[in-house]
């Protein structure tokens, strides 16, 4: 289960290849977009459960983006 005992959402960092510009911020609601100098974008934000994680990954796939990694982030 992805929720901790306090009912808070788990934080995840999703790394994709390429830079997403700021117009995608709304598409990935609740996530922070961070672009790196070497051409990657990190999406960092809350994921409430497995279904929500799969939804975000489906968006990435539907956009034709290359997924590099998906990692939980300790608060």
ABEGO torsion letter per residue (X at the ends): XABBAAGBBBBBBBBBBEBBBAAAAAABBGBBBBBBAAGBBBBBEBBABAAAAAAAAAAAAAAGBBBABBBBBBX
